[in-house]
Amino acid sequence: MSLPVIQDSSATQEDPLDLMDEIDALKQERDVTILAHFYVDGEIQDIADFTGDSLKLARDATRVTTSGILFAGVHFMGESTKIMNPEKRVLIPDLQAGCSLAESCPPDQLAAFQQQLRDQGRDFHTVAYINTSAAVKSLVDWIVTSGNAREIIDRVPADKEILFVPDQHLGRYLMEVTGRKMILWPGSCMVHEVFSIQDLIRMKKRNPDSIVMAHPECPQNILELTDVIGGTEKMRQYVLQTEQPTTFLVATEGSMIHPLEKAAPQHTYIPVPGIMASSGETCACNRCPHMSLNTLQKVRDCLRNNGPEIEWKDYFATAREVLDRSLLQ
């Protein structure tokens, strides 16, 4: 399966610098703060007020003083921002920017499985990766990001089983590092699933002194060859602390190269190629097609139009209790 960057060929191309200037003016006029995830294009990260991983941005969102927030990311991130800031307008450049992980765990299916476990007499806490819908967040006991997952798992009482949703690869990795057994939901990220183990081995041979960094959403065969396993902020901190110029082989969404280069430009960063399941060919397909729906034009249009906007839903209140407990306490 290839992951093409989705572009609207009918859209009129505008000068990026002009768009950036217009965005700067509009966010002042509309009283909006821009948050951008590390997985959106670098030019959007450059015009954002805050950039980071899911954990950092969730915390940043609670410190925003403007009346509005524009989140350049995917839908579940916009929902989480609205949940944490119910009084603010929360805008998102494209409502169709979804997430394969979130879609792999529909709330009705999760609720049915939880009931099945309860009927079996199982005593468990449900721990959900933040890459889930707000409806799923309202059904769980804890939310984790790649940045705080070990800490949260340690907070689950030892006499409770753990149902971990939806990322089976992150769950398997957490089982290894925490020693806790888990019931794993069979979900995975379409981007992190496609990395080519053959190409990684070949790249390591060509760059014998390189360091491999991989996101824990990657399959186990990739993580077994990885020197640094961690979320995007851990990667950024690691390269910041590495003074000697180094070649890093990076197995995560391709846009992550941009903040790494900004943080530590003395290093060389090489994205690990993916592999297309349909043909077996390797490709530069480690881009999330949902994140790629965010463009400068859509950011500008979103500010112009005051929308699309994330609307408050009743179950957001329940989800907020879980997010507060998991991310802010």
Secondary structure, DSSP 8 states (H G I E B T S, - for coil): --------TTS----HHHHHHHHHHHHHHHTEEEEEETTS-HHHHHH-SEEE-HHHHHHHHTT--SSEEEEES-HHHHHHHHHH-TTSEEE-S-TT---HHHHTS-HHHHHHHHHHHHHTT--EEEEEESSS-HHHHTT-SEEE-TTTHHHHHHHS-TTSEEEEESBHHHHHHHHHHH---EEE--B--TTTT-B-HHHHHHHHHHSTT-EEEE-TTS-HHHHTT-SEE--HHHHHHHHHH--S--EEEEES-GGGHHHHHHH-TTSEEEE--EE-TTT--EES--S-TTGGG--HHHHHHHHHHT-SB----TTHHHHHHHHIIIII-
